[in-house]
Every structure is written in structure tokens, then in C-alpha cells.
Amino acid sequence: MTATILLVEDDNEQRQLLGKLLQGEQYQVFSAATVEDALVLLKQQPQIELVFSDWKLGNYTGLTILNYVRTNLPELGFVVATAYGSVSHAVEAIQAGADDYLTKPFKRQELLLAVSKGLTAKWLRSQNRQLSQQLSEQRQLVDLVGKAPCMQQLFQRINRVSNSDATVLISGESGTGKELAARALHQLSSRCKGPFIAINCGAIPEQLAEAELFGAEKGAYTGAHQAKAGKFEAAAGGTLFLDEVAELPLSLQAKLLRLLQEGKVTRLGSHQEITLDLRLIAASHQDLAQAVQEGRFREDLYYRLNVVPMHMPALRQRSEDIPQLIQHFLQISQQRYQLDAPALTKATLKQLMDYPWPGNVRELANRIERFVLLGDEQELLAGLTTSAASPGQFVLPAEGLNWQQHERDCLLQALQRADGNKAQAAKLLQLPYKTLLYRLDKYQLN
């Protein structure tokens, strides 16, 4: 692609000569005789890639243009032409950010080499900016760590759809980082300066869910002493993340569907509609398609939510990422607690790599945090087994065995360790209480 050059020279004959020479080399050339004209062209012609300017320009110098460029268009290439013997001017121009200088009179080849050098510098600055932007985006995805192919595909998907308002449905087991993916989608979007509101639908008591999500007017229910905005209103201009959306009661699923279809909500106890501008991201560790078949989730809502599906892989499916994740969590915990952790031995790392991590990334993060606090490898490895049950640990199936049978066995183990207390069993399994009840019913363990 032909480069575009702004030629600034107050001598008419010299300006025309240089312009023809550059055009003969297939450059597109804009010409200016004064500093004022040059600044106007820089503002009007964004395709300009390099400025070739004489030093002496009436009552000004090329330094005026150079200062403007480095402040407002820092990537542009810049070459200065100085009078013979004006070495101090050349030094001043280089110190101010010029890429090269020529001393008059100069030869054709010297001019072309200086222009080429300036354009190369412009290209390098552009590449550096793009790399810096990519690194910034990676820092925004800092908690989503992984080089495994499945994670790289996920990162690409996040980058691809982040700046749209498309509804995203994130699936994956508990502890895989579904909220982190939602936050990444928000941080990389044009809504990043707006709020990010995260709601766990399984943690809200059903009788309070409508008021919590959609808001309520004064007197709408016992204890409603003043009007209250819901979480949907709080997320206006930003992103709302509905985690464990399968736990949402059917009655509220209908109201959520209306919000997605019309962008409007109605507070509890009110007939006035409120128009909202927000992006919705939902997540569930349950199979929503199966929930639809079982009548626990609205089919129309499922399709509205599942515009862009994303799946968070289990940690056992990307075990090659475990060393990187360990270093990541070590750095976080060491900075948080201002403690140094002992180096892990190869034997310990192998045990961590071989362990299938039923609690996924969350379990690994918790163990690393404990390790940093206590500085004891035995604490890090306590209960790690793939063959026999240890206190606080569940038996895991070998690769390829029936995971439904494994899920049933884990439920039984949790109930046994909790002495039949279902709320305690849910905590042991890191499941919402209603999800535990559903699974117990699913396997007829009630």
C-alpha cells in the first residue's frame, strides 16, 4: 500500500521538486508552505504517515510541527531537513523525537533512505501500540489463565463477541471460572466503564428474588418501607451477570424473557415500565437443555440466553495449565499476605498434575492460598488422592468411567459426612442448596 507523506517546505521551487521526486517513487504527497497549513492538513488527512519538514519555516521552525505530532499523533514518522552546518538544529530535532534528519543540499538517495527510515519507525511504533493493547487485554483477562487449546479457543471467542451486546450463556462445572469469563466480556466491551453486577440466582431466597432483581415500590411487601431499585436497574449502562440462572423460579423467568425481548422491567408493586440499556450474561453448571426437557426452564428463555454459548473446561481437561495456574495463584497470595512460599518440589508438582481437581480452578486457588499462609507442602497435598477417600475429599473415578455414577457417589459421600444435613452437604460439595435438592431428587436419594 502506498505511503502518504506531508511535505512542508516554504520555498516553492524546492517544494515542487521534492514533491515530484516523492511522487515518482509512488508516494502520495500533501504539500504545505507554512506551519499553519501543515497543522490543518494533519488534522484533516488522517492517512498521513510521515512528515518531511524543512527546519526554517518563516517565523517558525519545523520543531513546532514536530512537537504537535509527538503530542497528538505520536506514531507518525518525522524527518527534518536542516541547512548546511546547522548540526545543533539536527540534534535538537532528534532529541524532540524526529526519526532522522538531512543536511541541505542532499542527494535523491539520501532523501529516500531518510523517508524509508521514518516510515519504518512509524510502523514499529504502530506495532508496539498494538502489542501494548493486546497485553492490556491479556491483563484484563489475567485471572483467565491457560495455554491449553481449549482455553485459547475460549479467549478468541471472548475477544470476538466482547464488544457486541449479544447475550452469552456460559456453561461449565462449579469452580471453572464462569464469572471470570463474564467479567472479561464486560472489561473488553464498550460498556467497561459501566457497572458489572453479578447475581447468584441460587443464593437469593425465592420469596425475595423478584424484589431483589426487578425492584419494588414502597409497601409492595411486608418490610418494604421505601422504594428499591432492582439489580437490573443497577446494571443499566453496563453488564448484568446471572450466575446459576437455572435456579431462577419459572415466574421470574417470564419477566426475564420480557426484559430480553423489550428491554423493559416493572418493579414489584408498580405498573410503570422502566426501559433499561444493559447487556445480560448468564451461566449455569446445569444442563439447561435438559432442564428445558424436564420443564424446569422455559424453552423460549433458553434460546434467548443461548445466542452465544461458551463453555468453561474443567481443570482435568486442561491439566497442562496447572503449572501456570500454580504460579499465578502463588503470585496473588504472596502479594496479598506479603509472604514468601517455599519452592515446590518436582514430586509435589507431579502429584498436583495427576490430581483430577473435582473443585476445578477454585479448589486449586484455595489450596495454593493455604500453602502460602502455612508454608507447608503437606498441607498443600493433604487429601489429594484419585483412588481412596480421605477426610474432606471425595473418591474420583478413573478416566472414562461413568461420571453420572460418580456424581451419585459424591452426593452419598457428602450426605454421610454431613450426617444427613443437606445444607452442610451442599457446602461440602460447593453447590447451591436448591441444586443439591434437585440432584438428590434426580438420583432418588431423598
JOTA-V671990 format. One record per backbone hydrogen bond with DSSP energy under -0.5 kcal/mol. NH is the residue of the N-H (numbers start at 1). CO is the residue of the C=O. If there is no record, write none. Layout:
nh & co
NH & CO
NH & CO
This chain:
nh & co
5 & 28
6 & 50
7 & 5
7 & 30
8 & 6
8 & 52
9 & 7
9 & 32
12 & 10
15 & 11
16 & 12
17 & 13
18 & 14
19 & 15
20 & 16
21 & 17
22 & 18
23 & 19
24 & 20
25 & 21
25 & 22
26 & 23
27 & 22
28 & 3
30 & 5
32 & 7
38 & 34
39 & 35
40 & 36
41 & 37
42 & 38
43 & 39
44 & 40
45 & 41
46 & 44
48 & 45
49 & 4
50 & 4
51 & 77
52 & 6
53 & 51
53 & 79
54 & 8
55 & 81
57 & 55
57 & 60
60 & 57
62 & 55
64 & 61
65 & 61
66 & 62
67 & 63
68 & 64
69 & 65
70 & 66
71 & 67
72 & 68
73 & 69
76 & 73
77 & 49
79 & 51
80 & 100
81 & 53
82 & 80
82 & 102
86 & 83
87 & 85
90 & 86
91 & 87
92 & 88
93 & 89
94 & 90
95 & 91
96 & 92
97 & 93
97 & 94
98 & 93
99 & 78
100 & 78
102 & 80
104 & 82
104 & 102
111 & 107
112 & 108
113 & 109
114 & 110
115 & 111
116 & 112
117 & 113
118 & 114
119 & 115
120 & 116
121 & 117
122 & 118
123 & 119
124 & 120
125 & 121
126 & 122
127 & 123
128 & 124
129 & 125
130 & 126
131 & 127
132 & 128
133 & 129
134 & 130
135 & 131
136 & 132
137 & 133
138 & 134
139 & 135
140 & 136
141 & 137
142 & 139
144 & 141
145 & 143
151 & 148
152 & 148
153 & 149
154 & 150
155 & 151
156 & 152
157 & 153
158 & 154
159 & 155
160 & 156
161 & 157
162 & 158
164 & 161
168 & 280
169 & 308
170 & 168
170 & 282
171 & 169
171 & 310
172 & 284
176 & 173
181 & 177
182 & 178
183 & 179
184 & 180
185 & 181
186 & 182
187 & 183
188 & 184
189 & 186
192 & 189
194 & 191
197 & 195
197 & 239
198 & 196
199 & 241
201 & 199
201 & 243
203 & 200
204 & 201
205 & 203
208 & 205
209 & 205
209 & 206
210 & 206
212 & 208
213 & 209
214 & 210
215 & 210
215 & 211
216 & 228
217 & 268
219 & 224
220 & 217
224 & 221
225 & 223
228 & 216
231 & 212
232 & 213
234 & 230
235 & 231
236 & 233
237 & 277
238 & 235
239 & 195
240 & 279
241 & 197
242 & 240
242 & 281
243 & 199
243 & 241
245 & 242
245 & 283
247 & 244
248 & 245
252 & 249
253 & 249
254 & 250
255 & 251
256 & 252
257 & 253
258 & 254
259 & 255
260 & 256
261 & 257
262 & 258
263 & 258
263 & 259
264 & 258
265 & 274
267 & 272
268 & 215
270 & 267
274 & 265
275 & 273
276 & 263
278 & 276
279 & 238
281 & 240
282 & 168
283 & 242
284 & 170
288 & 286
291 & 287
292 & 288
293 & 289
294 & 290
295 & 292
296 & 291
297 & 291
302 & 298
303 & 299
304 & 300
305 & 301
306 & 302
307 & 304
307 & 305
308 & 167
308 & 305
310 & 169
312 & 171
313 & 311
317 & 314
318 & 315
319 & 316
321 & 318
322 & 319
325 & 321
326 & 322
327 & 323
328 & 324
329 & 325
330 & 326
331 & 327
332 & 328
333 & 329
334 & 330
335 & 331
336 & 332
337 & 333
338 & 334
339 & 334
349 & 345
350 & 346
351 & 347
352 & 348
353 & 349
354 & 350
355 & 351
360 & 357
361 & 175
362 & 175
362 & 359
363 & 359
363 & 360
364 & 360
365 & 361
366 & 362
367 & 363
368 & 364
369 & 365
370 & 366
371 & 367
372 & 368
373 & 369
374 & 370
375 & 371
379 & 376
380 & 376
381 & 377
382 & 378
384 & 381
385 & 383
393 & 390
401 & 398
403 & 401
406 & 402
407 & 403
408 & 404
409 & 405
410 & 406
411 & 407
412 & 408
413 & 409
414 & 410
415 & 411
416 & 412
417 & 413
418 & 414
419 & 416
420 & 415
421 & 418
422 & 420
425 & 421
426 & 422
427 & 423
428 & 424
429 & 425
430 & 426
430 & 427
431 & 426
436 & 432
437 & 433
438 & 434
439 & 435
440 & 436
441 & 437
442 & 438
443 & 439
444 & 441
445 & 440
